[in-house]
Amino acid sequence: MNRTPDQIPEAWSAAASDYNAFSRQVTLPFAEDAARLVPITAGTRIIDVAAGTGNFSFAAAERGATVLATDFASGMVDLLRATAEQRGLGDRVHAEVMDGQHLEVPDSSFDVAASIFGVLFFPDQNRGLREMHRVLVPGGRAVVSTWAAPPRGEMSAILGNAMSKAMPNAPAPTGPPPWAALGDATAFRQRMLDAGFVEVHVVELRHVWVFENLDSFTGMITRAAPPAVAMFGRMTDEQRSTFVGAVKDDFRARQGDGPYALTHEAMIAVGRK
């Protein structure tokens, strides 16, 4: 089976440092929201699935939890471990390379299972949700986040417009990206129920990223995740220049000389085993 760039662990490892900088602006606020939506106190046992560079893991550890952070990309895990030590949380946050669709932990091992913008990239999203259910103790909680599907995502619209200008003859997408399958609140809730969770509710949230430098922004978004790296790698120098110019023009046309604001929309589902 052909894998998309976001399903290749080596690609995420290569992007780990840039993704970390990007995630502090984009995913961190949602991770902190997620940590407030489930009960976390001193000694709460948590597994963070597809943890990336650890935004949720650290939010939970700072509340006193002990966290097993897992990711299939070794580069993400290495960076997460180093950050845990730097932040003085090495005794609460332990990180291991692990596929979220096949968690190598016993049944009923954790009080909380989280996946913050992780399960949405799994080839088998349902398997990932069932694994989270399996590893929870009876009564344990799961908290899972996903992006709102296009056309709601402002960044998707901006990048799609820039892509059409840079590569006007490229084939049009045949459908929504695979990650968007969780992007409807009603369907998201049903997927959680189908995985065995009860008392499932979905919270829809928005956060804004404010920045001043368009050069820094365009540099970051082309390196921060494997799909962007792969897309940019396929372009000619002229196409790259057109793409970056179109992104900058979009912001300047709507927001002048800044500061610039970019809104991100996401959903967080919470369920009990």
VOGU-3710 file (C-alpha; in Angstrom, 3 decimals, decimal comma):
1> mnrtpdqipe> 0,000/0,000/0,000  1,317/3,422/-0,959  1,806/5,677/2,030  1,160/9,402/1,992  3,993/11,651/3,279  2,261/12,067/6,650  2,268/8,275/7,133  6,063/7,877/6,820  7,920/7,967/10,163  11,234/8,970/8,593
11> awsaaasdyn> 9,580/12,013/7,035  8,276/13,166/10,419  11,686/12,539/11,998  13,326/14,763/9,394  10,782/17,521/10,050  10,840/17,235/13,858  12,703/20,452/14,649  10,676/22,614/12,258  7,444/20,919/13,326  8,286/21,693/16,948
21> afsrqvtlpf> 8,576/25,415/16,194  5,352/25,306/14,155  3,428/23,361/16,794  4,214/25,879/19,514  2,224/28,393/17,476  -0,532/26,147/16,147  -1,230/22,973/18,129  -0,084/24,005/21,624  -3,238/26,027/22,489  -5,452/23,078/21,525
31> aedaarlvpi> -3,277/20,666/23,542  -3,699/22,865/26,597  -7,458/22,934/26,017  -7,469/19,133/25,795  -5,644/18,853/29,117  -8,444/20,856/30,746  -11,165/18,630/29,298  -10,164/15,440/31,146  -9,452/14,885/34,861  -5,698/15,164/35,483
41> tagtriidva> -4,262/15,273/38,991  -1,071/14,138/40,683  -0,408/10,519/39,776  -2,840/10,288/36,836  -1,443/7,737/34,371  -1,565/9,022/30,811  -0,610/7,682/27,405  -0,103/10,315/24,705  -0,527/8,627/21,317  1,237/10,129/18,290
51> agtgnfsfaa> 2,585/12,691/20,744  4,759/14,561/18,272  7,066/16,821/20,242  4,928/16,588/23,364  2,615/19,566/23,812  -0,084/17,530/25,550  2,447/15,407/27,449  3,995/18,470/29,051  0,650/20,103/29,805  -0,381/16,904/31,624
61> aergatvlat> 2,939/16,435/33,424  2,811/19,986/34,737  -0,508/19,014/36,359  1,229/16,137/38,164  0,515/13,251/35,760  2,953/10,558/34,737  2,995/10,264/30,953  4,050/7,660/28,435  4,487/9,650/25,223  4,507/7,527/22,078
71> dfasgmvdll> 5,194/8,340/18,440  6,131/6,269/15,401  8,864/8,771/14,406  12,112/8,320/16,313  13,130/11,929/15,618  10,021/13,185/17,387  10,667/10,901/20,343  14,308/12,026/20,618  13,291/15,678/20,631  10,516/15,039/23,151
81> rataeqrglg> 12,926/13,274/25,519  15,441/16,124/25,277  12,740/18,715/25,937  11,453/16,770/28,947  14,922/16,848/30,480  15,366/20,547/29,710  12,045/21,351/31,369  12,790/19,251/34,431  10,025/16,781/33,603  12,146/13,740/32,801
91> drvhaevmdg> 10,813/11,891/35,842  7,192/12,353/34,712  7,409/12,076/30,916  8,788/8,905/29,339  8,872/8,600/25,557  8,943/5,500/23,366  8,807/4,798/19,649  5,476/3,066/19,083  2,816/2,759/16,386  -0,470/4,132/17,698
101> qhlevpdssf> -2,371/1,473/15,761  -0,511/-1,267/17,691  0,286/0,071/21,156  2,767/-2,171/22,948  1,186/-1,779/26,373  -1,190/-4,018/28,359  -4,936/-3,634/28,479  -6,358/-1,287/31,135  -3,043/0,434/31,873  -3,913/4,154/31,837
111> dvaasifgvl> -6,400/6,592/33,306  -6,296/8,937/30,297  -5,445/8,304/26,643  -4,804/11,320/24,420  -4,058/11,917/20,767  -3,673/15,534/19,735  -3,758/15,772/15,942  -2,361/12,259/15,705  -5,077/9,686/14,987  -6,309/11,752/12,048
121> ffpdqnrglr> -3,133/10,792/10,131  -3,369/7,052/10,836  -4,003/4,750/7,861  -6,582/3,023/10,082  -8,137/5,695/12,261  -10,687/3,315/13,750  -7,910/0,961/14,859  -6,183/3,860/16,560  -9,339/4,795/18,471  -9,927/1,179/19,500
131> emhrvlvpgg> -6,359/0,909/20,783  -6,897/3,980/22,949  -10,035/2,364/24,322  -8,221/-0,919/24,988  -5,439/0,578/27,084  -7,755/2,579/29,361  -8,949/1,398/32,734  -12,738/1,070/33,096  -14,022/4,595/33,515  -10,875/6,086/31,963
141> ravvstwaap> -11,129/9,009/29,585  -9,910/9,562/26,031  -9,331/12,980/24,495  -8,740/13,207/20,738  -8,350/16,268/18,531  -8,693/16,793/14,793  -8,705/19,748/12,431  -11,922/21,090/11,007  -12,230/19,869/7,437  -11,889/22,156/4,419
151> prgemsailg> -13,208/24,658/3,557  -13,301/25,739/7,217  -9,539/25,716/7,665  -8,172/29,171/6,820  -4,651/27,871/6,205  -5,937/25,200/3,805  -7,693/27,872/1,769  -4,637/30,135/1,645  -2,261/27,332/0,679  -4,717/25,902/-1,848
161> namskampna> -5,019/29,292/-3,552  -1,235/29,677/-3,656  -0,850/26,180/-5,067  -3,307/26,890/-7,876  -1,242/29,936/-8,868  2,092/28,129/-8,642  0,937/24,970/-10,440  -2,183/25,896/-12,440  -2,023/22,712/-14,525  -1,727/20,324/-11,579
171> paptgpppwa> -4,573/17,772/-11,309  -7,360/18,926/-9,044  -7,779/16,954/-5,804  -10,185/14,067/-6,264  -11,609/14,478/-2,779  -10,842/15,705/0,730  -7,532/14,663/2,296  -7,652/11,439/4,351  -7,190/13,317/7,631  -10,446/15,192/7,013
181> algdatafrq> -12,461/12,009/7,649  -12,778/13,023/11,309  -13,555/16,638/10,459  -17,323/16,561/11,019  -18,420/16,824/14,647  -21,354/14,413/14,338  -19,314/11,818/12,460  -16,385/12,270/14,860  -18,623/11,558/17,831  -20,021/8,476/16,106
191> rmldagfvev> -16,533/7,142/15,388  -15,724/7,441/19,102  -18,944/5,642/20,003  -18,182/2,905/17,470  -14,771/2,427/19,116  -16,530/1,617/22,400  -16,560/4,961/24,207  -19,596/6,329/26,023  -20,556/9,814/27,183  -18,845/11,213/24,100
201> hvvelrhvwv> -18,977/14,918/23,434  -17,185/17,069/20,879  -15,990/20,609/21,578  -15,349/22,917/18,622  -12,625/25,509/19,153  -10,744/28,304/17,422  -7,342/29,773/18,150  -5,454/32,529/16,396  -1,765/32,625/15,446  -0,485/36,205/15,349
211> fenldsftgm> 2,839/36,923/13,664  4,640/39,909/12,152  7,179/38,502/9,695  5,827/36,970/6,482  9,239/35,621/5,477  9,508/33,648/8,713  5,945/32,407/8,318  6,353/31,184/4,737  9,670/29,564/5,579  8,136/27,700/8,495
221> itraappava> 5,040/26,382/6,725  7,051/24,880/3,872  9,214/22,824/6,253  6,973/22,015/9,212  5,228/18,817/8,070  5,936/16,049/5,539  3,068/16,932/3,157  4,381/20,495/2,845  7,965/19,303/2,428  6,902/16,847/-0,290
231> mfgrmtdeqr> 4,781/19,454/-2,067  7,545/22,050/-2,066  10,091/19,462/-3,163  8,087/18,767/-6,336  8,102/22,413/-7,383  10,564/24,204/-9,624  12,338/27,288/-8,303  9,889/29,452/-10,237  6,896/27,607/-8,802  8,253/27,936/-5,263
241> stfvgavkdd> 8,706/31,668/-5,753  5,165/32,002/-7,129  3,741/29,983/-4,232  5,486/32,028/-1,539  4,581/35,267/-3,293  0,917/34,257/-3,480  0,799/33,471/0,254  2,348/36,836/1,098  0,037/38,678/-1,299  -2,989/37,023/0,317
251> frarqgdgpy> -2,049/38,250/3,778  -1,063/41,744/2,612  -4,296/42,169/0,635  -6,399/41,335/3,686  -4,224/42,504/6,577  -1,925/45,167/5,205  1,511/45,358/6,787  0,522/43,301/9,836  0,562/42,081/12,494  -0,951/39,115/10,699
261> altheamiav> -3,554/36,768/12,144  -4,315/33,218/11,043  -7,280/31,372/12,535  -7,210/27,625/13,139  -10,353/25,597/13,788  -10,336/22,210/15,484  -12,523/19,754/17,349  -11,726/17,864/20,526  -13,686/14,715/21,359  -13,846/13,368/24,904
271> grk> -15,206/9,939/25,789  -15,255/7,500/28,715  -14,523/3,780/28,632
//
